[in-house]
Amino acid sequence: MAELSENTYWIAIAHLPRWQTERINNLVVQVIHEHKLSWADFFALDKQQQLKIFAFNEKELTDIESVKNDLPRLSFIAEQLQNEGFQIIPINSPDYPRVLKENLKTKSSPTVLYIKGRKGLLQENAVAIVGSRNAGELALRFTDIVARKCAADQKVIVSGFAKGVDKQALDSALAANGKSIIVLPQGILTFRSGLKQYYEQIVNGGVLVLSTFFPQAGWDVGFAMARNVYIYGLANEIYVAESDAKGGTWEGAMEGLKRHRSIYVRLPEAKEKNANLKLVEFGALPVGMSGEIEQAKMKPDNTLFQSSQLSVANEPAQKYKAENRDIEKEILELLAQGAYTSQEIILALKLDWESRMITAFLKKNTNVKVIAGKPSRYTINEIITPSLFDEL
């Protein structure tokens, strides 16, 4: 009974309306670690006590009151999950996957995980093989080879259960008697057909199904994009079978590179049309069909200075220079090849700059054209003007 009540509170807190994950996780730290309160104690506080202890704003107070009034309904959901063999793993549980916390930190680690299957899989060495839904034959063959190799090495395959590379990775791992974690883009209670399909593997401990979304939520394109973050976060190794220059695979790989994670990308053949080589330019590690690194194809690291040499964005132009290196020229030459975000420029040129610094340079340089969007992209203007640095 105590576990049921606790799970009800965790469901309520994890899905506070329009609260960012980081804000929710900070509340967890405040309540449980700083003030040593149980969730029952927390919800028993009146508004004035909550305001005094936690300094909530009016919206936050209203949101908490709203979920407090919704606890009876959430209790039924918690009971349904328990009766049907699902488990809830909160972020403070020893069963919560260490690799997910290490990769996503407090800012992005989901507050609760809803799972069905052997929870020990969350602590095992995991590999994500990612790629397009419409991946070509070579990408699928690569996925099959790497997944089977991982299975032989007792590594868990993390799959998003989408068609194409995701499904191939899952099927190949299970065909080789391997193990897999299926990360859902929906609530776990709405995955009925999948739970039935993999019932035997779930019972035998070979498959674990995981969701971070409200248990009754249906499939959603926004959930599918958000789910990609958790696939990358759960993995110790990440292999890209095939990527376009935009979309979930690209964004996930770029975010991984930003976090200084090792991203392994299949080297494409000349006839292929994809963005795999572009990821290699940004720092991903090129691999052959068996997943082995192709050392001969790797670029040497050309980082020439440390971040301590580069500070705020509005400092004099000489701060953009480095010995034996013309940074402005390198940026303009890169932009002449296409449109890039500030983070992509930093990765491509291996600059130890903060995003705000590169953005300030791009916006004040008249040779650069800004393409509006989220995030903004930058490319070269057709008419090149004298160097910004020459004017100072």
N, C-alpha and C positions, 0 to 999 in steps of 0.2 A: 504493500500500500504506500509506503514511504517513497519507494522508487517511482511509482506511478505519479505521485504528487510532484516529485522533483522533476520528472520528465515533462510534466505539464508546464512548469515554470520555465524550463529551458526552451520549450517550443515558443512560449510567449515572448521571452527575451530575444531569442534568435531572429524573430520576424517582426520586431518593432517597426511600424510603418514608416517607410522613407528614411530610416536610420542607416548611415553608412556602417559597413562592417567594423571599421576601426573604432567608431564611436561606441558600438555595442560591446566590443571587446574591452575597451577602456572601462565601460561600466562594470563588466564582469570583474575586472581587476579591483575596482573601487569597492564593490559590494563584498566579494569573497575574500580578497587578500588584504585590503587596507582596513576595512571596517569589520571583517570577520563575521559577516551576517549570512544567514541562510536566505534562500529566495523567499521562503515563507515569512521570515522576519522583514525582508525588504518590502514585500507587497502588503504587509500589515501596517506599514508606516502611513500616516496621513500626509496630505499634500504639504503642510507646513514643515513636517519633519523631513520629508524628501527634499524640499527646497533648502532647508538649513544644512543638511548633511551633504547633499550632492550638488547644490547650486544649479539645479535644472532651470532651463528657461520655460516660458509658458507652453510652447509647443511640446517640449519634452514631457512636461507634467501631464498635458492632455493625452499624449500618446501612451504613457504608462497607465493612466487611468483607463484608457480605452482597452488595453490588453488585459488589465485587471478585471474589467467587467466581462471580458471574453473568456475568462479562465474555465467556466463550466463547459463551454463548447470544446475548448482545447483539451480538456480532461477526457472527453469522449474519444478524441483523436489519439491521445496518448494511450488510452486503454485499447483501442483498436490495434495500434502498432504493437503493443505488448502481447496481445492475444494471438496475433498472426506471426509472431516470432521475429519482429524487427527490433533493432537495438538503436538507442540514441547515445552517441558519444560526444559529450561536451568538450570544449577546448581545454578545460582543466583536468581532464581525465588522463590517467596513465596509459589508457588504450588509444588515445589520440595519436595519429602518426607523427613521429618526430620530424620526418623529412618535410612534411607539409608546413609545420611551424618554422623550420629552418629556412625554407624557400620563400614563404609568403609573409613571415613575420606577423606582428599584431595587426598591421594595417589591412591585410588581405586574407588571413586565415579564417575560414568559415567558423562561426561560433559553435555550431553543432553539425555532426554528421549523422545521417540516417542510414543504417546499413542492414543488409541481410546476408549472412554467410559467416565464414570463420574470420573473426576480427584480427587474428594473428597475421593475416596477409598484409595488414596495414603497416606492419613493422618489418616486412621483408624487403629485400633489394628489388626495386621496381624499375621498369623501363617503359617509356612511352614511345610508340612509333606513330607518327602523325603525318597527315597529308590530305590531299584533296579528296572530296567525295567522288570526283570524276577522274581519279588517277588512272594513268595509263598502265599498260601491261608490265613495263619495266619496274614501275613503282610498286605494283602489287607483288611482283616476283621478289623484289628486294625486301618488302615487308614480310613475305612468307619465310624467306631465308633467315632474316634477323630474328623473327619471332620464334622460329624453331630452335635457333641457336640459343636464345635466351631461356627457352624451356629446358633445354639440355643442361644449361648452367644453373638451373633452379631459380631463375629470376622471374618475377611476376610482371606480366604485361598489363599496363594501364590502358584501357580502351574507352573511347567516348561513345561507342556503339553506333556511330554514323556509318552509312554505307561507304564503300571505297576502302581506304587504307585502315581506318578504325576497325571495321568488321573483319577485314582480312587478317589483321594482327590478332584479334580475338580468336578467330576460327583456327588459324595456324597454330597458336599456342596450345589450344585445347586438343587439337589433332595430335600434337606431340606430347600429350599428357602433361602439359604445363598448367600454370595458374594465371588467373586474370582478375583484375578489378575493373568493373564496369561503372563508369562515372556518368550519371544520368543528367540530361537537360530538362528534367521534370521532377515532380514529387514522386517519392518512392511508392506510394500507394496507387499511382496511376500506371505503373509498369507491370501490369498483370500478365500480359502475354509473354513478356521477357522472363518474368519469374517462373512461369510455367515451362517455358522453353529450356531454361537452364536449371531446373529444379534439381536434377540428379547431381550436377556439378556443385551446386550450392550446398546441398546436403553433405556431399563428400569432401567439402573444403577446398575445391579447386577454383570456385568463383565466388567473389564477394561483390554485391551490388551496393552502390553508394550514391546518395543524393545529398545536396546541401540546401535544397529548396523546400518550401512548405509542403508537407506530405501529400496534400490533395491537389497540388498545382499540376496542370497539364503541360504538355510540351510547349515551349516558347522559343522563338528565335533568339531573344535576348538571353534566355537561360543557356541556350546552346553556345553562345559566345562566352558567357561567364563561366560555363563549365570547362572550357578550354584551359582557363587559368589553373583550375584544380587538377586537371590531367598533368600539366607540366609540373605543378607543385608537388604531386605525389611521386614523381619519378626521380630516381637517382641519375638516370641517363635518358637523353632525348635524341631520337633519330627522326630526321625529316625525310620521308620518302619522296615527296613531291609538294612543291609550294607555288602558289601564284604570288604575284607582287602585292597582293592585298588579301584580306580575309582572315579567318581564324588561325590557320596554320602560320601565315606570315606574321601576324601580330604576336602570336605566342612565341615564335622563334625570336623575334626582335626583342620582346620583353625579357626572354631568357638571356639573351646576349647582354642586355642592359644590366641584368643582375649578375653578370660575369659567370654565367653557367656555361658548361660545355655543350654545344649543340652540334650534333653530327648530321651532316647533310649528304645525301647520295649524289655523287657526281653524275650529271646527266650525259647522255650521248648527244652528238652534234645535232641530230634531227629533232630532238625534243624542244618543246616550247614551254619553259617554266622558269621560275625565279630562283632555282637552286643555287646557281653560280653567284647570283647577287647576294645570297645569304653568306656564301663563302667570302665574298668581298668584305662583308660586314664583320667577319671574324668567326663564322661557323667553321667547323672542322670537316674537310671533305673526306668521304669514305667511299669505298668500292661496294660492289654488290653483296659482299659478305659482311659488310659493316666495319671493315678494317680501315684505319686511317691511311689515306694516300699521302705520305710525307712529301713526295716530290711535287705535289700540287699545292702545298701550303705556302702562303706568303710570309716572309720574315716580318717580325714585329718592328714597326718603324716609329714607335713612340719615343720622342726625344726629350721630353721634359715632364715634370711632376706638377700636380695640381697646385702646389704651394707657389709655383711661379705665375699662376694665372688666378686673379681674384675677381673683383667685381666687374660687371659688364661695361660700365661706362668709364673705365680707366683709359688713359692715353693709348693711341694706336700701337705704340711699340710693344705693348703688353700682348698683342696678338702675334708677335713675331717669335721665332725660335731660331737658334743658331743652325745654319746650313739648311734652313727650311723656309719656304715662302708659303705660309699658311693660306693667305688670301688666294694665291694662284691655285693652290690645291683645291680649295673649296669651289672656286669658279670653274675649274676643269671638271670637277665632279658634277656640278649642277648643269654643265653643258650636255651631260649624258642623259638627263632626265629630271624628275621632280622627287625631292627627298624631304623627310621631316628632319628637324634639328637633331633628334636622337640618331637617326640613320646616318647623318653626316658625321657625327662624332664617332660612331662605330666604324664607318667606312674608312675614315682617315686616321683612326686610332688616336683621337685627340683626348687628352685628359682634361676636358673642359666640362663645366656644368652647362645644362641646357640653356639657362638664362643668358649665359655669356655668348653662346653661339647664336641664340635668337637675337640678341642685341646687335651683333655684328651683321647678321643677315638683313635686319630691318633698316639699318642705316646705310648699307651699301647699295648705291643706285644701280649697280649691275645685277642685282638680285630681284627677281619677281616673286611676290608672295601669292600663293594659291590658297584661297580661303578654304577652311575645312576644320575638322577635329580629328587629329591635329592639323595645323597648317603645314603645307608643303612649300618648298622653295625650288626655283629653277632659275635659269639664266635669262636675262633680258636680251632681246635681239640686238640692241645697240649697247656696246660696251663703252663706258665712260672712264676717264682717268682714275687711277687707284685712289681709294679713300685714304689710304695710308700716306700717299704722296702729298696730300693736302695739309697734313699736320706737321 
